[in-house]
Amino acid sequence: MKKLLLILSVILTILTFAGASYVLISNGAANAGYAAIPMLFAIVCIGGYRQCKNRE
């Protein structure tokens, strides 16, 4: 479970930066949700990873 959360957080962080780049390249015409939604899930996964890590 801990390893899965770490992998998901890395993938979602990469998606966040890709979404932010897409919004910036399109001069703000694209929805900011392309960056905000993956970041929300990345924060949740990072929090879950830290909680699993502290239990050990």
C-alpha positions in Angstrom: 0.0 0.0 0.0 2.8 2.4 0.9 4.6 1.8 -2.4 1.4 2.2 -4.4 0.7 5.6 -2.7 4.3 6.7 -3.4 4.0 5.8 -7.1 0.6 7.5 -7.4 1.9 10.6 -5.8 4.8 10.8 -8.2 2.6 10.2 -11.3 0.0 12.8 -10.1 2.7 15.4 -9.4 4.1 14.9 -13.0 0.5 15.3 -14.3 0.1 18.5 -12.3 3.2 20.1 -13.8 2.1 18.9 -17.3 -1.4 20.4 -16.7 0.1 23.7 -15.4 2.4 23.8 -18.5 -0.6 23.3 -20.8 -2.5 26.1 -19.1 0.4 28.4 -19.4 1.1 27.5 -23.1 -2.5 28.1 -24.0 -2.3 31.6 -22.4 -4.9 30.7 -19.8 -7.6 29.6 -22.4 -7.5 26.1 -20.9 -9.2 25.3 -17.7 -7.1 25.5 -14.5 -8.6 22.2 -13.5 -6.0 20.4 -15.6 -3.5 21.3 -12.9 -5.7 21.6 -9.8 -7.4 18.2 -9.9 -4.2 16.1 -10.1 -2.6 18.2 -7.4 -5.5 17.6 -5.1 -5.2 13.8 -5.6 -1.4 14.1 -5.2 -1.8 15.8 -1.9 -4.1 13.1 -0.7 -1.7 10.4 -1.8 1.2 12.1 -0.1 -0.7 12.4 3.1 -1.7 8.7 3.0 1.9 7.8 2.3 3.2 9.8 5.3 0.5 8.2 7.5 1.5 4.7 6.4 5.2 5.5 6.9 4.6 6.8 10.4 2.7 3.7 11.4 5.8 1.5 10.9 
